[in-house]
Amino acid sequence: MSALQQALEDYLQLRRSLGHDLADAGRLLPSFVAYLDATGTPTVTIEAAVAWAQQPDRPLRSVWPRRMSAVRGFARYLAGVDASTQVPPVGLIPHRQRWRQPFIYSPADIDALLSHARLSIVSPLRAATFETLIGLLAASGLRIGEAIRLDRADVDWSAGVLRIRESKFGKSRLVPLHTSSMDALDAYARRRDQLQPRPLEPSFFVSRTRKRLLYAVVSQTFRQLNDGAGVGAGSPSRPRLHDLRHTFAIRTLLEWYRSGQDVQAKLPSLSTYLGHREPSSTYWYLSAAPELLALAAGRLENTQTAARP
């Protein structure tokens, strides 16, 4: 093991012990250190970082800024023990994020998806699983990974709350549900236990193999259900599974605006409910839908008018 490889192991271990996920760093930095060792570069330099980050081994340039961000964190750590280390400045490779307009599902779209799952899937267990899973995503705004990782013990039936364990950014939270959502989960649990009484894993949603659902299978099945139900046909933005989460957030904000509530004061609670790392991530939704943006602009204009003498 080279000195740089040992330094990388120490760096990753330290950051993880402090609670950082480091998904990108753990995946990208071993390749960077191997590049430094292969080129005989004893520490991080800006020249080496740029050359490695811009290697054309992938067709998408969107990976370049992520590589540079991972290198920057490692370089800051190394600079504390090696004064010759160069820390790449922020913005050296700008991040050109492509913003995609979310598809906002109407109540009729959700009903069509649930109905198509119930009627088109041959397996009774699989039909019940996908109907309930899609309904939960629409009613709660959960990430699909959070729903798949739910275990039976994560459902507090008496309190009407789901326990989301170590989701994105390593955060856990409690998600209260409406009684109608809890009733739907209860109906599924009874049906699931009847059709699959001996599961191999403690997951709440169970596949026909008696195991936890796989994201790749869920994603593919959802696309088939979406196409079969005719949801979003002709829309410039193809409906995605994650757009159920966007729809929940945007419709919650719309309801707050229409009912005259103090949206700015309530945004932190929505941020906590959705499991965002910080409220600024939730503010994105204010510009994600034209109707919502118009309501926000109208509220601001009314406030300014009322403040004038």
N, C-alpha and C positions, 0 to 999 in steps of 0.2 A: 504494500500500500504506500502510495506516494504521500509526501507531506500535505499536498493540497487535498488529496482524498481524505486524509485523516481530519484535516481542518473542516472539510465539508461535513463529515459525519458528526463532528463536535457541534458545528453550527446548527444542523438540523435537529440534533438531540436537544440542544439548548432551547431553540425556538418552540419545539413541540412541548417541552416541559412547561413552557409559559402559556400553553393553551392555543398556539397558532396551528392552523390546519396544514398549511404549506403544501397543498396539493400540487401546484405548479412548480414550486421550488424543488420538491422531492422528486419530481419527474424530469425536470429540465436540467438541473444543476449537475448531476453526474455526467451528462453529456458534455457540459461546458468544461468541467474539470478534466475530463478525458481529452478534450481539445487542447487545453493548456498544456497538459503533460505531453501530448503528441507533438506539439509545436515547440516544446522546450521553453515555455513561458513560465517562470517560477511563481508569479503572482498575477492578480488581475490587473490588466491595463485596459484603457479605453479602446485602444486599437484592436486588441484581441476580443474584447467584448462585442464590439460592433461587427467584426468579421464573423464571429461565431453566430451572433443573433441573426445575421442576414444570410446565413447559409441557405441556398435554394433547395433544401431537401423536402420542402412542403410547398404546395401550390398557392397557399394563402398567406399573404403578408401580415395578416392580423396576428400571427404568432410572434412576429418580431418584437413588438412592444412587451409582450408577456415574458419573452426570454430576457429582455433587457431589465425588466423589473425584478426578475428573480436574481439576476447577476448583481444588481445594485444592492440588494439586501445582503447578499453574501460578501460583497466588497466592503460594505460598511463594517461588517464583523471582522473581516481580515485586516482592515486598516488599523484596528486596535492592537494588533500583534505584529504587523508588518508595515512600517512607515512608507515602504515603496509602493504599496497598493494604491491604485487609482480607482476612485469611485465614479462611475459614469454619471453625468449630470441628468437630471430629470428633463424630458423633452428631447433627448438626443435622437430617439426614434419615436416620433409622435404616434399616439394611439388614434387610429382612424376608425372609430366604432360606427358600424352601420346600424342606424336606428330603423327598426321595423315596426310599422303601424300594427298594433294588436288587433285581432279580430274580436269583436265584442258580440258574444252570443246573446240572442234574444231569449226570453222565456220559452217561446215556441221552438227555438233551436234546441234548447235543453230537453224539452219534452220529446222532440223528435229523436234525439240521441238515445234517451232512456227507453222510449218505445221500440226503437230499432234493435237495441241490445236485447231487450226482453223477448222480442218476436223472431229475430233472425238467427240468434245463436242456438244451436241445436242442444248442446249440453245444458241441462237445467242449472247445474252448479256454476258453470261459466257464465251463463246468462245472468244469473242473480248477482254474481261477483262484479261483472262489468256494469250492470245497471246501478248497483249500489255504489261502486267506486266512483263512477262519473257523477252521480248525484252528490256524493260527499265533497268532491272537488268543487263542484259548482256552488254548494251551500256554505262552504267553509273557507275557500281560498287556499287550501293546503297545497304545498308543492307535491307533485306526484311521488317523489322519492319519500316524502314524509308519510304519505298514505300507504305506500307499499311496506314501509318499515314498521307500521303499527303492529303491535302485538296485542293479544287478547287482554293482557293485564293493563294495557295502556288506556282502556276504556273504563272510565269511572261512571257506572250506570246511575248511581244515586245522585251524583253531582251534575251529571250531564256534561262531562268534560273529557277531552282527549289529552293525553300526555304525549307531547312530541319530544323525543329524546335526541339530544345532540345532533340537531339538524345542521343546516348550512351555517358556517362560521362557528360550529361547535356549540351553538346555543340550544338550550332546551326551554320549553314553554308549555303552558296550559292553554288549551283552546276550548272555550265553552261553545256548545251547540244548542240550536233551537230544539224544542221538544220533538218537533216533526222529524228532524234529522236523527235524533236519538231513536225514535220509533222505527225509522227505516233501517238503522244499523241493527236494532234488536231483531227485526223481522229477518234480516239477512243472516244474523248469527244463528237463529233457530233453523233456518233453511239449510245453512252451511253444515251445521252439526248433524242434521238429518241425512244429508247427502254424502257427507265426508266425516264420519264419526271418529276416524283414527288418523288425524293429521300427523305429519312427520316434523312439523315446526310449529312454534307458538304464534305464528302470524295471524292477524285478524282476517285478512283476505287470503283465501287459499286457492291454489291452482288445482287442476285435475290430477296432477302428480302428487298431491297432498303436501306441497311445499309453498314457500313464499312466491308471490308473483315476480316476474322478471320485467324490468323496465322495457327492454327491447320488444318483448311480446306485447306488453300493454300498449306501447306506442304504435306498433303495427296494427293491432286490433282496433285501436281508436281511429286510426286513419280509415280503416275499412268501414267502420260504423259511420263515421262522418260522411264518407262518400256515399254509402248506401242510403243514408237518411237525406242526402241532398243538401246538407248544411253548408252554407257559404258558397254555393255554386255561383260562379261569376264574380265573386268578390276579389278585389285586387290583392287582398291579404289572405292566403290560404289558412283556414282555421287550424290551430295547433292545440295540443293537449294543455300546454302551459297558459294558453289564452283563457282557460277557465278561471285561473287565478287572477289574471288581469281583469276579467269581467266582474268577478266578485268585488275587487277593490274599487273599480270605477263605479259600479252600481251602488256601492255603499256610500261613496262620496256624493253621487248624484242625489241619493235619498236625503243625505244630510243638508245639502244645499237647498233642495226643494222644500224641506220642512223648516227652513230658517235657522238651523243650528249653527253654532260657532265652529266651523270646519277647522280653522287653524288650531283651536284649542283641543279638538278631538283627534287631529292627525297623529299625535304620538301614541294614542291608544290603538289606532289602526296599525301603526308601525309595529307595535308590540304584538298584536294579534297575528299579523302576517309573518312575524319572525325576521323583520328587516334588521340589519346591523345598526342602522341609524335612521332617523326620520327623513333625512334628505332623500333616501331611496324611495320613500313613500310619496314625496312631493312630485316625483316623476309622473304620477298618474294624473296630476292636475293638467298636464299638457298632452295626455295620451288620447283623449277623446274630444272632438270639437264641441260637443254639447256641454261637457264638463268645463272646458276652457271658457265657453261663453258665459256660463253661470258664474264662474269665478270672476271674470271680467266685470260682469254686471254687478256683483256684490261689491267689488272694489269701487266701481263708479258711484254706486249709491252711498257708500261710506264717505267718499270724497265730497259728494254733493251735500251730504248732511253736515259735514264739518265746515263748510264755507259759511262766512258770516252773512 
